[in-house]
Amino acid sequence: MSVQVTPEQLSALRATLLNTSGSTPLHERFRALFMLKAVGGDEVVDIVSEGLADPSPLLKHELAYVLGQLGNLRALPVLSKVLINPTGEHCSMVRHEAAEALGALSAEEGLEVLKRYLDDPSREVRETCEIAVGKIVFDNSEEGKARKQNPDFPTIDPAPSAPSSEIPTLRKEMLNPSLPLFERYRAMFALRDFGAGSKEAVESLAEGFGDGSALFRHEIAYIFGQLSSPYSIPSLLSRLRDPVEDDMVRHEAAEALGGIASDGVEGDDQTTLPIDQRLPEGGVLAVLREWAVKESAPIVVRESCQVAIDMWEYENSTDQFNPLDSLTTSAESGKANTTGMERSAAAAIAAGIKA
């Protein structure tokens, strides 16, 4: 069920997302975006689409993601235009997300534009188009139409989970480079479905960070953001800290760490881990704070860490400004198994309900 807002509240969220004041911090714009996602509807699609004129690749990437998750075909021409990129304003990270969002919409009308870019010069764009085509074809098949959503994971995934199987079998399929990416993704999401408590599944997923595809690696990091499993922290730290890792992967690793963050060290004896997987005394938060201001880090990495820190601070604070005062929403709106930013937005919405 969608969150109900007044016209004034919707206007305030639009102003925050689009930074009409010129002084809204990026993390507040992100939270407004995910609040808008909870509202849904045609007007929200239009507001989010307006944001695609922003210069921030990180924000535009997230805007495209949300347009796909809204499941509203009103976004189809907007996303198609981002993928086509007629003016050259969108980087491959944003175009990839637009292609993935077209897959999330699952409309056969999106197949033509996706197939057109199966040979795109950008590897992440052409791989995403391949997976999105596979998803749309599957979703419109008899098997796809009969498939039920996993209630534990409320997101629209790039590929449906493979039928239940044993972890070793799924691991083998996920890591098999001779299989189509769509099938490997299905195995990946089936491993996710074992949940955060399965160390074997999380460690199997972490092996995917050794794949040669940045797209594949970034999806592993995204899944770890959904799971928020402490077992994933060492491998996520390694991805964030790797200076030659693709920015798209490091961004997802930072956001995932924001959903797991603590201000202390728990779990494994740090001395038994490789140096790039060790936590400092201040825990995950200390690592994020370090990279949020590191001048040598790419802007996408720095901004991702800043947003991730805000996720943690917002979720762990009871005294935060909330532009959604007095909202009404479904009591069923759970926060488990969503990304850190979505949980942050849910915390803000909950604060509004209590106001």
Secondary structure, DSSP 8 states (H G I E B T S, - for coil): ---B--HHHHHHHHHHHTTTTS---HHHHHHHHHHHHHH-SHHHHHHHHHGGGSS-HHHHHHHHHHHHHTT-GGGHHHHHHHHH-TTS-S-HHHHHHHHHHHHHHT-GGGHHHHHHTTT-SSHHHHHHHHHHHHHHHHHTSHHHHH----TT--S--SS---SS--HHHHHHHHT-TTS-HHHHHHHHHHHHTT-TT-HHHHHHHHGGGGSS-HHHHHHHHHHHHHH--GGGHHHHHHHHH-TTS-HHHHHHHHHHHHHH--SS--SS-GGGS-GGG---TTHHHHHHHHHHS-TTS-HHHHHHHHHHHHHHHHHT-S----S-TT-B--TT---TTS-HHHHHHHHHHHHHHH-
